[in-house]
Structure formats: C-alpha cells, structure tokens
Amino acid sequence: MKILAIETSCDETSVAVLKAQGGTRQPRFSVLSNIISSQVKLHARYGGVVPVLAAREHQKNLPRIFKLACRYGKIIDPAKEIDVIAVTYGYGLLPALAQGVSFAKRIAKELKKPLVGVHHMEGHIYSNWLDDLKQKATGNKQRSFIKFPAMVLIVSGGHTCLISMKNHASYEVLGETLDDATGECFDKGARLLNLGYPGGPAIDRLGKEGNPYAFPFPSPLIHAKNFQFSFSGLKTSLLYFLRDHGYTFSGKLSLSKQKLQRDIAASFQHAIVKVLVDKTLRAAALYRSKTILIGGGVAANSYLQKYMKKIAIERGISVPIYFPERPFITDNAAMIAAAGYIRYTLGRRDDPDALDADAGLRFS
C-alpha cells in the first residue's frame, strides 16, 4: 500500500510518499519520498513563526512540493498508484493547517482516494518507526520490533507531553506542559542570550562548549509526583539572572563573555533536559514500559539524547530508548503517512466534505 501525506501544521511544507505493509501486527515502512520546504529563514527576522506568512508560503509551495514528492517517489500516475491520502488536521497554527487540509481534500476527491486525518503529535510518535534509506548501507534495520507498552515523550515548539502508548493508536496522556512548551522555552532563552531563532539548535550548539553545571537554574516541577511540566518559571529565572548580574550579549563579545554565554546556555539547557529525563524515566518505570520513544523537534537536541541514556543506565533502566532518525525529527509528511497508515488499517476514514483543520485538537 502507498500513502501520500501532507504536513503543514507550522512552518514546514511537506509532502511524502510512503510504502507500508504489515498492518498493526508488524508495520513496516519504506519512505519513497519526503520533500520538505522550510520557512525558517523567512520567520527568523520576526523571532518566531507568523501564521499568516506561513499559510501564504504553504499555499504557494504545496503544488510544487506535491509534484516533487511524486517524482522522487517514482509515482507516474497517482490515481493508480496511491491508495490513501493522509493529512495533518490538528494540532497547530490554524491558517497553516487549513492550507494542507484544503489541498489534501482536493487531491483525495480528484484521485478518488480515501482520506485520513492525522493528529500532528501522533505523527511525531510514528516517526520512530521510520528508517532513513540513506543509512541502510551502514546496517540500519527497520524499527518494527518496538514493543508495547511504550513510554512516549513528545517535545517540540508546540508540545511537551508524556504518553503511555499501550498499543498502536491506544494512548493515555500522563502529563502535559502547564504553560510554555519545551521548544518555546528554548526559543525564549535563546532570545535573552541574543542567539537568534530558532533557539533550540542555537543553545544546543553553544551548550556543547559550556559547563552544564555552572549555574543552578531550577528544573520546575521536578519533585512533583505527577507528570506535568512547566517552563515559564525557568525562562523568568534566566531573565532575572541576567538582569541582576547585568549580563548582556550584544555586539562583539570578549573571550570571557563568550565563555559566560556558553556556560549560561549549557546550564539553562541542563535545567530543561533534567526534568524531561527524570519524568520520562520515572513514568517508564512506574508503567513498566518495554520501550521509550522520543519525538518532536527537540528530540534532535544532542544533550537530551546523551543525558537520557546516561541517567537510564544510572537508574538501571535497560529498556531500549529510541530517538527518530535525523530526517524525521522535525515536522515532515513521512511521519504523517506512517500514522495515517495505522489509522487507516484500524478503519479510519474521513469525509473530504467534513474534515476541517482544528488548531486546538486534543490528543487521545
């Protein structure tokens, strides 16, 4: 079966073609194409994503990206070769989502194919089932051996969520952020440190050269017994720290100022990662998870990857810990195709005349 999927929840326009088989018993995927057009440079001048601009870019780019996805996926006749159309219809920026949903509905009608709406967070979960075909020469194997129940941490610019995944498409949300998402916290911290946008990659790069234990920033709710998150207080703590010490990082920095900036970035990052790791591993132990899965754009953070595995070893947690492969960490349509395949296999079909974008779509 071949699924064509569309993702436009934020500032990436993506269309993918995925070959899927195995059903829910042992799903296996081959990514035939996964075309992504990023708007990061466009929004960088504003310090964040502007929804109206994002929607305009999606509208302009979707026809071209669709054709490229078919070409690279070796799809000559979509009406004959594509079996299902999948699309992200929530959670995200409404103007951006609406462009993708509208395009998917039109394609589904034109090709006379079933349409499946996918929650963006579910796509990030299924990014863990995808293999980068470029890595097969190095012995990479399909991740079809992921076992349930799995503990899932979703961390991105719009989400911070801890989920117990009992089986395919069967979830229990254990905790979410009460305010800022992880990615938002990174962006706001980077802005205070004058590191630019997007903040996560900037802090990750700088943090590699800094001391993560130089400054004891708080890890909010780390001692709470529940699995909720909160990051607005950490951002405020950094703001007051810089203000009280008179630290600024504009213009050309001296060597001592550069070191200070690196240490603050590393310590700020450590405070975020520490609480993510602690709650994920505690939840995995409590729910006797057989696998730990990480998804979302912040999953690319190198310190999160290293610290998660380090603390798991220290706590004697031996279950496999998976991060998505690099091409599938940020928003992409291949992950939406994978989630769409699972939903389709379980019987989901959406009416093209009834499916609408839902910016606040709850995950369940």
N, C-alpha and C positions, 0 to 999 in steps of 0.2 A: 504494500500500500504506500502511496505517495501523498504527503500532506504539504500544501503550500500555506505558509503562515505569514502574518503581518503584525508588526510591533511598532506602535507609535505612542507609547504612554508618556514619554517625556521629550527628550531632545535627540533621540536616535531614530532615524527612519530605517527600518529593516524588513526585508522580505527573505524568506528561506524556503528551500525545498528539502524535505526530509523523507527518506525511505524508512518505513517502520514495519516490524513484524514481531511475532511472539506473544501478542496480546498482553494481558496484565500478569500472566504467569511468569514470563521471562522476556520483557520488552527489549528489543534490540534496534538500534537506530544507526543509520548511515546519513551523514549530513552531505547532501549533494551540492547545496549552495547555501550561503549565509551572508547576504550582502547587507552591509551597514553603512549608512551615511550619517556621520556625526555632525552635530551643530555646536560642539564645544567652543570653537573659536568665535562663532557668531555671538554666543551668550557671554563669553568671558569679559567683554567690555562692560557688561552690566553687573557683573559679580554674581550672576545666577541666571536661571532659565526664565525667559519671558514667554509666557504661554501663547500669546498672540503671534509672536515671531516664530515660535516652534511650530504652531499649526500651519502657518504660511509655508514654511520650509517643507513640512510633510506633504502638503498638497502639491507643491512643485515637484518634489522628488519621487513620490510614490510610483507614477507611471514608469519612470526610468529605472528605478530600483527593481520593480516587478519584472521588467524585460531582462535586466541583468541576471536576476535570480533564475529565471527560466533558461537563459542562455548558458550560464555556468552549471546549471543543474541538468543540462542536456535535455531540456523539455522542449520538444519541437511543436507538439500540439497539446496545449494544456487541457483542452476539453476531453481528450482521450487519455492523457497520461496522469493527470491529477485526480485524486479520489476525494479529497476533503480539503476545505478551506478553513483555517483556524485564524483567530484574531484576538488580540488583547482588547477587552472591552472595559476593564477596570483593573485596578485602582490606578490613578494617575492624574494628569492635567486634562481637564475636560476638552478644551479646544484641540489638543493634540490627539487624544483618544478618538474624538469624533471623526477626524480625518481618516484614521486607519479603519475604523468600523464602517464608515461610509464606503470606502474603497473595497473592503472585503465583501460587503453585502452586494455591491455591484458585480464584482467578479464571480461570486457564488451564483448569482442569477444568470449572468451571461454564460457561464460554463455549465450551469445546471448541476451544481455540486452541493452536497450538504455543508452547512456552516456550523462551526463550533466556536462559541465564545469562551475565552480563557482568562482567568484571573492572573494578573501580572506576577503576583507572588508565587503562584503555582508554577509558572514558567521558570522562575528562579530555582525552585526546588528541583525541577526536572533537568535543569542544566547539568546536574551531577550525573545524569545518565548518558551524556554526550561525549563522544571521543573526537579529538582533533585528528582528522585523517592525515595531516602532515606529520604526526608523531608516530604513525604506525611502523615506520621503519626502525624506530627505537624500541619496538617491542611492546608498545602500549596496547592494552586489552580493553574490550568493551566492559563497561561497569554494570553489567546485568546481574552481578552477584550481590548487589546491595540488599541487605537483609532488614526485615521489619521485626519489631518496631524500631523506627529510626527517630533520632532527635535532630530537629532541623533549626538552625539559626539563620534567619534572613536579615541581612544588614546592607542597607543601601541609603541613597539620598532621601528616600521617602518612607522607608520601613526599618523598624527594628522589632523583630518578632521571634519568639521561641515557640516551636510547634512540635508536638508529639505526632509523628506520622505512623499510624497503626497499620496501614496498607496503602495501596495505590488509591489516591483520591479520598482517603479517610484520615481526617485530621482533628486534633484537639489543640486549640490555641492556648498555651500556658501563660503567656505574658507578652505585653507589647510596651512600646515606649509611651510614657505619660505626657511627653512634650516633644522635644526635638528627636528626630531620627539620628542614627549614628553618622550618616553622611552629612547631614545638616550641621552637626556638631563639628565635624572636621572642617567643613567649609567656613563656619564662623570663626573657628580657632585660627585657620589659615589667614583669614582676613585681618584678624587682630595682630598677627605676626607679619603682615604685609607679604604674604607668599603667593597671592593671586588665586585664581579659580581655574579648575576645580581644586578644592583644598585637600582632599584625601590623598591623591598621588603626591602633592607637594610636601605634605607633612611626612608621608612615608619615605620619600627620598631624603629629606633633611634629617629625619629621625634616625636613619641608618648610621649617621655620623655623630649622633649625640648620645648623651647618657640618660637612659630612661628613668633612672633613679635620682637624678639631680635635684628635682623639685617635687615635693609630695602633694600633687594635685589630688583632690578627692575622687573616688570612684562611687558615684551616687547609687544608693540602694544596694550596695554590695553585701551588706549584712542583713538585709531583709530576707525573710524566709520565702517570700513569693518570688515570682519570676518576671516581675515588671522591671522596666528600665526608665531612667530619667537622665537627660543630658544637659538640660538648660542650666542647671546649677554649676556644672563643670565649666561651661562657657563663661558664666558670670565670674567664677573663681579665677579664670585666666585673665579676664578683663580687669578685675580688681588687683590682681598680682602685678600686672604690667603698669597699671596706674599708680599703685602705692610705691613701686620701686622706680618709677619714672623711666621705664624702658620703652623705647620706640625703635623701629627698624626701617626708617625711611632713608632714601639716598644710599650712598656708598657706605658700606659697613666696615669698621675696623676688624682686625682679626679677632679681637676679644669679643666684639659684638656678634660676629659670625658664630663663634663658639657658644655664646649665650643663647642665640637664636636656635641653634641646633639642639642644645640641651633642653630648652623650654619645649620645643616641638616634640622631642623624644619623650619627655615626661608627660606632656599632655596626651600624646598617643597612648602611652602606657596606661594612663588612668582610664581611658576608654576601653582598651583591649582587655584590661584586667577584669572588669565587670562582665564583659561579654563572655569571656572564657570561664569565669567562675560559675556563672549561672547556667551556661550550657552544660558544663561537666557535672554540676550538681543535679540538673534535671535528667541528664543521661543516666546517672547512677540511680536516681530515685525511680525512674520509669523502666529501668533495666533495658535500656536501648541496646540494640545489636549493631547499630551503625550511627555515626554522627555525620550530618551533612551540613555544609555551609553554603549559602547562596546570596546573591546580590553583589552590587558593585564593590562594596567594602571587602568582600571576600578576596579581592586582589591584594589587600594590604599584607605586605611581607611579614610585618611584626605580628599580626594576628595569626598568620599561618604557623610561624615558628613558636609563638607563645602557647597557642592551643595545644600543639603536640608536646611541648616541653612540660606543661602543667599536667597533661593527661598521664604522661609517664610518671611524674612525681606522685600522682594520686593513685597509681596502679590501675588506671583505666586502659584496657587493652583493645577495646573495640576499634574497628577501622574508622578513621576520620578522613572525609573526602571534601576537597575544595574543587569547584568546577575548573576545567581546563581553560587556559587563558582566553581563547576566542569566545567563550560562552559565559564569562563572568559578568561583563556589563550587559546592558539591555540588548537583546538580539532576538530575531524571529525563530531561530532554530529551537530554542528552549520552549517557545510558544507552540511550535509544531509538535514537540515531544509531549507536552502536557495535553495538547489537543487530541493527539492520538489516543492517549489513555482515556480521556473523557469520551471520545467517540466510541472506543471499544466498550465502554461501560454504558453506552446507549444514549449519550447526549446528542441532541440535535437542536439547533436554534433557528427560528423563523427569521429569514432575512428582513421581513417587513416589521418584525417586532423587536429585534435586538438593538439596543441603544447603548451608547457609551455611558458609563457610570463612574464618575470620578471618585466617589466615596465607597465603592463596592467593598463590602465586608468579606473577609476571608473565612471560609468554614469548610 
